[in-house]
Amino acid sequence: MSLLNEQIDVRSTTGGNPAQFTWRGHTFRVRRIISDWPVRPEARDQETTPGHLLRVSAESDAGEASIVEIAKDTGSDRWTMRRQWN
């Protein structure tokens, strides 16, 4: 497992769930959302926007399966690849 915190491009379903994402030039298809939980600022005086952290089962464009955590900052609508397990 690696802690990455790298920005990714996410394509979502009409319901707002991630369907695929691009990371380091590779496209990953989201096969299943394993868990989804809210992320809140750690301290009340921080100016961090809330978001969501999702753990998903993903498959690379080469057919390799992995578990990844991706995070969405709801204020900026940006996604970040947090962790990957191969």
N, C-alpha and C positions, 0 to 999 in steps of 0.2 A: 504494500500500500504506500502511496506517495501523497503528500499534501501539495496540491498544485496551485490553486487560486488563480487560474488563468481564464480570461474572458473567452466565451464561446458564442457561436451563432446558433440560435435555437429556432426551429420551425415547430409551431404548435398546432394542435387539432383545433377544430371550431369550438370545442369546450375549454380551450386554454391549457390543456395538458401537452407536455413536450412530446413530439412524435419523432423528431430526429435532431441531431446537433452536429456541428462541424467543429473539430478540435485538431489543431496542428495539421491542417490540410486533409484530414480524413473525416468521412461522414459516418456517423453512428446512428443506427435505428434503435429507438426505444422500444424494447419488446414488452416491458412490464414495469409499472411503478410499484416498487416494493414498499416504500413508506414515504410519507410527506408530512412535515411538521413545520410550524411557524418559527421564524428566527426573529428574535427581538433584540434591540440594543442592550448591551450588558450593563450599562450604567444609565441612569435616568437623565443625566446631563449631556450625554453624547448626542450628536446630531446625526445619528445613523438611522436610515429608514428601515422599516421592517421588511421581511421577505419570507421566502419559503425555501426549505432545504428538502430535496428529493433524493432518495436512493432508488436507482433504477437498474434494471437488467438491460444491457445494451449490446448490440452486435455491430462490429465495425464493417466497413465496406469490403474487407477481406474475409468476412465470416467469422472473426474471432469474438467470442463472448466475454463479457466482463461485467462487473458490478461497479457503478460509479455514483458519486454524489454530485449533484449539480444544484446550484443555489440561484434563486431569482431575487433581485433587489426590486421590490415593487415600486419604489419611488422613481427609479430610472428605467425600469423594464429591461435591465441588463442581466445576463446570465453568466455564471462562473462555474468552471469545472473545479470542484473542490478536491475530490479524492478518486482514485481508481484502484480497483483490485482486479488482478488478472487471474 
